[in-house]
Amino acid sequence: MLPNNPFFLTPEQAQTLLKEREEFRRLYLEAMDQLNFYKANPQN
């Protein structure tokens, strides 16, 4: 039986959240890299 706590996560849910967080972080850093590249190379 799960605790009656809205903040409780199963290990599977926690693992899914961590994977999603890593994916968002990767996409964010990739976007920042592209933005910085275009700022540094205005002729593109």
CHARMM-style PDB file with segment names, atoms N, HN, CA, C and O in Angstrom:
ATOM      1  N   MET     1       0.845  -1.199   0.000  1.00  0.00      PROA
ATOM      2  CA  MET     1       0.000   0.000   0.000  1.00  0.00      PROA
ATOM      3  C   MET     1       0.884   1.255   0.000  1.00  0.00      PROA
ATOM      4  O   MET     1       1.836   1.360   0.773  1.00  0.00      PROA
ATOM      5  N   LEU     2       0.552   2.185  -0.871  1.00  0.00      PROA
ATOM      6  HN  LEU     2      -0.221   2.099  -1.500  1.00  0.00      PROA
ATOM      7  CA  LEU     2       1.328   3.418  -0.968  1.00  0.00      PROA
ATOM      8  C   LEU     2       0.919   4.392   0.136  1.00  0.00      PROA
ATOM      9  O   LEU     2      -0.250   4.456   0.517  1.00  0.00      PROA
ATOM     10  N   PRO     3       1.877   5.139   0.639  1.00  0.00      PROA
ATOM     11  CA  PRO     3       1.523   6.182   1.623  1.00  0.00      PROA
ATOM     12  C   PRO     3       0.557   7.183   0.990  1.00  0.00      PROA
ATOM     13  O   PRO     3       0.627   7.447  -0.211  1.00  0.00      PROA
ATOM     14  N   ASN     4      -0.324   7.727   1.784  1.00  0.00      PROA
ATOM     15  HN  ASN     4      -0.381   7.512   2.759  1.00  0.00      PROA
ATOM     16  CA  ASN     4      -1.281   8.722   1.285  1.00  0.00      PROA
ATOM     17  C   ASN     4      -0.602  10.088   1.300  1.00  0.00      PROA
ATOM     18  O   ASN     4      -0.908  10.946   2.128  1.00  0.00      PROA
ATOM     19  N   ASN     5       0.318  10.265   0.370  1.00  0.00      PROA
ATOM     20  HN  ASN     5       0.566   9.568  -0.303  1.00  0.00      PROA
ATOM     21  CA  ASN     5       1.140  11.466   0.317  1.00  0.00      PROA
ATOM     22  C   ASN     5       1.308  11.853  -1.147  1.00  0.00      PROA
ATOM     23  O   ASN     5       1.870  11.086  -1.928  1.00  0.00      PROA
ATOM     24  N   PRO     6       0.828  13.035  -1.526  1.00  0.00      PROA
ATOM     25  CA  PRO     6       0.920  13.424  -2.949  1.00  0.00      PROA
ATOM     26  C   PRO     6       2.358  13.573  -3.437  1.00  0.00      PROA
ATOM     27  O   PRO     6       2.595  13.606  -4.645  1.00  0.00      PROA
ATOM     28  N   PHE     7       3.318  13.662  -2.524  1.00  0.00      PROA
ATOM     29  HN  PHE     7       3.126  13.635  -1.543  1.00  0.00      PROA
ATOM     30  CA  PHE     7       4.713  13.837  -2.918  1.00  0.00      PROA
ATOM     31  C   PHE     7       5.475  12.519  -2.969  1.00  0.00      PROA
ATOM     32  O   PHE     7       6.666  12.499  -3.283  1.00  0.00      PROA
ATOM     33  N   PHE     8       4.799  11.427  -2.664  1.00  0.00      PROA
ATOM     34  HN  PHE     8       3.832  11.443  -2.409  1.00  0.00      PROA
ATOM     35  CA  PHE     8       5.452  10.120  -2.679  1.00  0.00      PROA
ATOM     36  C   PHE     8       5.631   9.649  -4.115  1.00  0.00      PROA
ATOM     37  O   PHE     8       4.699   9.711  -4.916  1.00  0.00      PROA
ATOM     38  N   LEU     9       6.826   9.179  -4.437  1.00  0.00      PROA
ATOM     39  HN  LEU     9       7.583   9.128  -3.786  1.00  0.00      PROA
ATOM     40  CA  LEU     9       7.091   8.607  -5.758  1.00  0.00      PROA
ATOM     41  C   LEU     9       7.567   7.173  -5.594  1.00  0.00      PROA
ATOM     42  O   LEU     9       8.329   6.857  -4.681  1.00  0.00      PROA
ATOM     43  N   THR    10       7.109   6.316  -6.486  1.00  0.00      PROA
ATOM     44  HN  THR    10       6.489   6.573  -7.228  1.00  0.00      PROA
ATOM     45  CA  THR    10       7.670   4.972  -6.525  1.00  0.00      PROA
ATOM     46  C   THR    10       9.067   5.083  -7.120  1.00  0.00      PROA
ATOM     47  O   THR    10       9.371   6.080  -7.776  1.00  0.00      PROA
ATOM     48  N   PRO    11       9.915   4.098  -6.910  1.00  0.00      PROA
ATOM     49  CA  PRO    11      11.241   4.136  -7.539  1.00  0.00      PROA
ATOM     50  C   PRO    11      11.148   4.264  -9.058  1.00  0.00      PROA
ATOM     51  O   PRO    11      11.972   4.942  -9.672  1.00  0.00      PROA
ATOM     52  N   GLU    12      10.162   3.624  -9.664  1.00  0.00      PROA
ATOM     53  HN  GLU    12       9.493   3.074  -9.166  1.00  0.00      PROA
ATOM     54  CA  GLU    12       9.991   3.709 -11.117  1.00  0.00      PROA
ATOM     55  C   GLU    12       9.644   5.124 -11.538  1.00  0.00      PROA
ATOM     56  O   GLU    12      10.186   5.627 -12.522  1.00  0.00      PROA
ATOM     57  N   GLN    13       8.754   5.771 -10.811  1.00  0.00      PROA
ATOM     58  HN  GLN    13       8.314   5.362 -10.011  1.00  0.00      PROA
ATOM     59  CA  GLN    13       8.388   7.152 -11.137  1.00  0.00      PROA
ATOM     60  C   GLN    13       9.581   8.089 -10.961  1.00  0.00      PROA
ATOM     61  O   GLN    13       9.801   8.991 -11.769  1.00  0.00      PROA
ATOM     62  N   ALA    14      10.346   7.863  -9.898  1.00  0.00      PROA
ATOM     63  HN  ALA    14      10.167   7.130  -9.241  1.00  0.00      PROA
ATOM     64  CA  ALA    14      11.517   8.705  -9.665  1.00  0.00      PROA
ATOM     65  C   ALA    14      12.529   8.530 -10.794  1.00  0.00      PROA
ATOM     66  O   ALA    14      13.127   9.504 -11.251  1.00  0.00      PROA
ATOM     67  N   GLN    15      12.719   7.293 -11.243  1.00  0.00      PROA
ATOM     68  HN  GLN    15      12.233   6.502 -10.872  1.00  0.00      PROA
ATOM     69  CA  GLN    15      13.660   7.028 -12.326  1.00  0.00      PROA
ATOM     70  C   GLN    15      13.207   7.709 -13.612  1.00  0.00      PROA
ATOM     71  O   GLN    15      14.024   8.273 -14.340  1.00  0.00      PROA
ATOM     72  N   THR    16      11.913   7.657 -13.891  1.00  0.00      PROA
ATOM     73  HN  THR    16      11.249   7.198 -13.299  1.00  0.00      PROA
ATOM     74  CA  THR    16      11.361   8.309 -15.081  1.00  0.00      PROA
ATOM     75  C   THR    16      11.589   9.815 -15.021  1.00  0.00      PROA
ATOM     76  O   THR    16      11.987  10.426 -16.013  1.00  0.00      PROA
ATOM     77  N   LEU    17      11.337  10.414 -13.857  1.00  0.00      PROA
ATOM     78  HN  LEU    17      11.014   9.918 -13.051  1.00  0.00      PROA
ATOM     79  CA  LEU    17      11.545  11.855 -13.716  1.00  0.00      PROA
ATOM     80  C   LEU    17      13.000  12.234 -13.924  1.00  0.00      PROA
ATOM     81  O   LEU    17      13.299  13.247 -14.556  1.00  0.00      PROA
ATOM     82  N   LEU    18      13.911  11.418 -13.390  1.00  0.00      PROA
ATOM     83  HN  LEU    18      13.668  10.595 -12.877  1.00  0.00      PROA
ATOM     84  CA  LEU    18      15.333  11.710 -13.562  1.00  0.00      PROA
ATOM     85  C   LEU    18      15.736  11.627 -15.025  1.00  0.00      PROA
ATOM     86  O   LEU    18      16.514  12.451 -15.505  1.00  0.00      PROA
ATOM     87  N   LYS    19      15.208  10.631 -15.739  1.00  0.00      PROA
ATOM     88  HN  LYS    19      14.576   9.962 -15.350  1.00  0.00      PROA
ATOM     89  CA  LYS    19      15.523  10.500 -17.168  1.00  0.00      PROA
ATOM     90  C   LYS    19      14.986  11.697 -17.941  1.00  0.00      PROA
ATOM     91  O   LYS    19      15.672  12.242 -18.806  1.00  0.00      PROA
ATOM     92  N   GLU    20      13.749  12.109 -17.624  1.00  0.00      PROA
ATOM     93  HN  GLU    20      13.192  11.667 -16.921  1.00  0.00      PROA
ATOM     94  CA  GLU    20      13.159  13.261 -18.308  1.00  0.00      PROA
ATOM     95  C   GLU    20      13.952  14.526 -18.002  1.00  0.00      PROA
ATOM     96  O   GLU    20      14.168  15.357 -18.884  1.00  0.00      PROA
ATOM     97  N   ARG    21      14.386  14.671 -16.750  1.00  0.00      PROA
ATOM     98  HN  ARG    21      14.211  13.995 -16.034  1.00  0.00      PROA
ATOM     99  CA  ARG    21      15.170  15.843 -16.360  1.00  0.00      PROA
ATOM    100  C   ARG    21      16.478  15.885 -17.143  1.00  0.00      PROA
ATOM    101  O   ARG    21      16.883  16.944 -17.623  1.00  0.00      PROA
ATOM    102  N   GLU    22      17.128  14.754 -17.270  1.00  0.00      PROA
ATOM    103  HN  GLU    22      16.800  13.893 -16.880  1.00  0.00      PROA
ATOM    104  CA  GLU    22      18.380  14.706 -18.026  1.00  0.00      PROA
ATOM    105  C   GLU    22      18.156  15.067 -19.494  1.00  0.00      PROA
ATOM    106  O   GLU    22      18.967  15.773 -20.094  1.00  0.00      PROA
ATOM    107  N   GLU    23      17.057  14.581 -20.069  1.00  0.00      PROA
ATOM    108  HN  GLU    23      16.399  14.008 -19.582  1.00  0.00      PROA
ATOM    109  CA  GLU    23      16.752  14.881 -21.463  1.00  0.00      PROA
ATOM    110  C   GLU    23      16.491  16.377 -21.653  1.00  0.00      PROA
ATOM    111  O   GLU    23      16.995  16.979 -22.601  1.00  0.00      PROA
ATOM    112  N   PHE    24      15.703  16.979 -20.751  1.00  0.00      PROA
ATOM    113  HN  PHE    24      15.293  16.490 -19.980  1.00  0.00      PROA
ATOM    114  CA  PHE    24      15.441  18.422 -20.840  1.00  0.00      PROA
ATOM    115  C   PHE    24      16.727  19.212 -20.673  1.00  0.00      PROA
ATOM    116  O   PHE    24      16.939  20.212 -21.360  1.00  0.00      PROA
ATOM    117  N   ARG    25      17.596  18.765 -19.752  1.00  0.00      PROA
ATOM    118  HN  ARG    25      17.423  17.953 -19.194  1.00  0.00      PROA
ATOM    119  CA  ARG    25      18.859  19.459 -19.529  1.00  0.00      PROA
ATOM    120  C   ARG    25      19.719  19.404 -20.795  1.00  0.00      PROA
ATOM    121  O   ARG    25      20.328  20.400 -21.183  1.00  0.00      PROA
ATOM    122  N   ARG    26      19.763  18.240 -21.427  1.00  0.00      PROA
ATOM    123  HN  ARG    26      19.269  17.430 -21.112  1.00  0.00      PROA
ATOM    124  CA  ARG    26      20.550  18.076 -22.644  1.00  0.00      PROA
ATOM    125  C   ARG    26      20.018  18.987 -23.752  1.00  0.00      PROA
ATOM    126  O   ARG    26      20.790  19.659 -24.436  1.00  0.00      PROA
ATOM    127  N   LEU    27      18.698  19.004 -23.922  1.00  0.00      PROA
ATOM    128  HN  LEU    27      18.071  18.459 -23.366  1.00  0.00      PROA
ATOM    129  CA  LEU    27      18.095  19.856 -24.945  1.00  0.00      PROA
ATOM    130  C   LEU    27      18.326  21.330 -24.661  1.00  0.00      PROA
ATOM    131  O   LEU    27      18.575  22.111 -25.580  1.00  0.00      PROA
ATOM    132  N   TYR    28      18.244  21.715 -23.388  1.00  0.00      PROA
ATOM    133  HN  TYR    28      18.041  21.081 -22.642  1.00  0.00      PROA
ATOM    134  CA  TYR    28      18.475  23.109 -23.009  1.00  0.00      PROA
ATOM    135  C   TYR    28      19.909  23.519 -23.341  1.00  0.00      PROA
ATOM    136  O   TYR    28      20.142  24.573 -23.932  1.00  0.00      PROA
ATOM    137  N   LEU    29      20.866  22.674 -22.955  1.00  0.00      PROA
ATOM    138  HN  LEU    29      20.677  21.817 -22.475  1.00  0.00      PROA
ATOM    139  CA  LEU    29      22.264  23.008 -23.217  1.00  0.00      PROA
ATOM    140  C   LEU    29      22.546  23.057 -24.714  1.00  0.00      PROA
ATOM    141  O   LEU    29      23.315  23.899 -25.178  1.00  0.00      PROA
ATOM    142  N   GLU    30      21.927  22.161 -25.460  1.00  0.00      PROA
ATOM    143  HN  GLU    30      21.302  21.478 -25.083  1.00  0.00      PROA
ATOM    144  CA  GLU    30      22.088  22.163 -26.920  1.00  0.00      PROA
ATOM    145  C   GLU    30      21.537  23.466 -27.504  1.00  0.00      PROA
ATOM    146  O   GLU    30      22.159  24.072 -28.377  1.00  0.00      PROA
ATOM    147  N   ALA    31      20.377  23.889 -27.022  1.00  0.00      PROA
ATOM    148  HN  ALA    31      19.872  23.397 -26.313  1.00  0.00      PROA
ATOM    149  CA  ALA    31      19.776  25.135 -27.509  1.00  0.00      PROA
ATOM    150  C   ALA    31      20.655  26.336 -27.158  1.00  0.00      PROA
ATOM    151  O   ALA    31      20.828  27.239 -27.977  1.00  0.00      PROA
ATOM    152  N   MET    32      21.205  26.350 -25.951  1.00  0.00      PROA
ATOM    153  HN  MET    32      21.064  25.617 -25.286  1.00  0.00      PROA
ATOM    154  CA  MET    32      22.083  27.444 -25.552  1.00  0.00      PROA
ATOM    155  C   MET    32      23.342  27.480 -26.426  1.00  0.00      PROA
ATOM    156  O   MET    32      23.796  28.554 -26.819  1.00  0.00      PROA
ATOM    157  N   ASP    33      23.894  26.322 -26.721  1.00  0.00      PROA
ATOM    158  HN  ASP    33      23.525  25.449 -26.401  1.00  0.00      PROA
ATOM    159  CA  ASP    33      25.060  26.254 -27.603  1.00  0.00      PROA
ATOM    160  C   ASP    33      24.735  26.852 -28.967  1.00  0.00      PROA
ATOM    161  O   ASP    33      25.520  27.629 -29.510  1.00  0.00      PROA
ATOM    162  N   GLN    34      23.585  26.493 -29.518  1.00  0.00      PROA
ATOM    163  HN  GLN    34      22.947  25.862 -29.077  1.00  0.00      PROA
ATOM    164  CA  GLN    34      23.196  27.002 -30.836  1.00  0.00      PROA
ATOM    165  C   GLN    34      22.981  28.512 -30.781  1.00  0.00      PROA
ATOM    166  O   GLN    34      23.394  29.235 -31.688  1.00  0.00      PROA
ATOM    167  N   LEU    35      22.338  28.984 -29.721  1.00  0.00      PROA
ATOM    168  HN  LEU    35      22.003  28.397 -28.984  1.00  0.00      PROA
ATOM    169  CA  LEU    35      22.095  30.416 -29.578  1.00  0.00      PROA
ATOM    170  C   LEU    35      23.417  31.174 -29.496  1.00  0.00      PROA
ATOM    171  O   LEU    35      23.595  32.198 -30.155  1.00  0.00      PROA
ATOM    172  N   ASN    36      24.335  30.669 -28.693  1.00  0.00      PROA
ATOM    173  HN  ASN    36      24.191  29.836 -28.158  1.00  0.00      PROA
ATOM    174  CA  ASN    36      25.641  31.325 -28.559  1.00  0.00      PROA
ATOM    175  C   ASN    36      26.403  31.307 -29.874  1.00  0.00      PROA
ATOM    176  O   ASN    36      27.094  32.270 -30.206  1.00  0.00      PROA
ATOM    177  N   PHE    37      26.281  30.222 -30.622  1.00  0.00      PROA
ATOM    178  HN  PHE    37      25.719  29.440 -30.352  1.00  0.00      PROA
ATOM    179  CA  PHE    37      26.950  30.139 -31.917  1.00  0.00      PROA
ATOM    180  C   PHE    37      26.408  31.223 -32.861  1.00  0.00      PROA
ATOM    181  O   PHE    37      27.177  31.910 -33.534  1.00  0.00      PROA
ATOM    182  N   TYR    38      25.079  31.366 -32.901  1.00  0.00      PROA
ATOM    183  HN  TYR    38      24.455  30.808 -32.354  1.00  0.00      PROA
ATOM    184  CA  TYR    38      24.495  32.364 -33.804  1.00  0.00      PROA
ATOM    185  C   TYR    38      24.811  33.785 -33.346  1.00  0.00      PROA
ATOM    186  O   TYR    38      24.974  34.683 -34.173  1.00  0.00      PROA
ATOM    187  N   LYS    39      24.897  33.991 -32.040  1.00  0.00      PROA
ATOM    188  HN  LYS    39      24.764  33.262 -31.369  1.00  0.00      PROA
ATOM    189  CA  LYS    39      25.275  35.324 -31.545  1.00  0.00      PROA
ATOM    190  C   LYS    39      26.711  35.642 -31.924  1.00  0.00      PROA
ATOM    191  O   LYS    39      27.040  36.786 -32.239  1.00  0.00      PROA
ATOM    192  N   ALA    40      27.569  34.618 -31.892  1.00  0.00      PROA
ATOM    193  HN  ALA    40      27.301  33.689 -31.636  1.00  0.00      PROA
ATOM    194  CA  ALA    40      28.991  34.821 -32.202  1.00  0.00      PROA
ATOM    195  C   ALA    40      29.244  34.893 -33.706  1.00  0.00      PROA
ATOM    196  O   ALA    40      30.295  35.365 -34.139  1.00  0.00      PROA
ATOM    197  N   ASN    41      28.285  34.427 -34.498  1.00  0.00      PROA
ATOM    198  HN  ASN    41      27.431  34.043 -34.146  1.00  0.00      PROA
ATOM    199  CA  ASN    41      28.429  34.408 -35.966  1.00  0.00      PROA
ATOM    200  C   ASN    41      27.226  35.056 -36.619  1.00  0.00      PROA
ATOM    201  O   ASN    41      26.407  34.362 -37.222  1.00  0.00      PROA
ATOM    202  N   PRO    42      27.100  36.369 -36.514  1.00  0.00      PROA
ATOM    203  CA  PRO    42      25.874  37.067 -36.978  1.00  0.00      PROA
ATOM    204  C   PRO    42      25.635  36.937 -38.477  1.00  0.00      PROA
ATOM    205  O   PRO    42      24.516  37.167 -38.936  1.00  0.00      PROA
ATOM    206  N   GLN    43      26.658  36.573 -39.255  1.00  0.00      PROA
ATOM    207  HN  GLN    43      27.567  36.387 -38.882  1.00  0.00      PROA
ATOM    208  CA  GLN    43      26.432  36.463 -40.698  1.00  0.00      PROA
ATOM    209  C   GLN    43      25.582  35.238 -41.059  1.00  0.00      PROA
ATOM    210  O   GLN    43      25.120  35.131 -42.195  1.00  0.00      PROA
ATOM    211  N   ASN    44      25.369  34.322 -40.122  1.00  0.00      PROA
ATOM    212  HN  ASN    44      25.745  34.409 -39.199  1.00  0.00      PROA
ATOM    213  CA  ASN    44      24.587  33.110 -40.448  1.00  0.00      PROA
ATOM    214  C   ASN    44      23.130  33.477 -40.504  1.00  0.00      PROA
ATOM    215  OT1 ASN    44      22.287  32.618 -40.762  1.00  0.00      PROA
TER     216      ASN     44
END
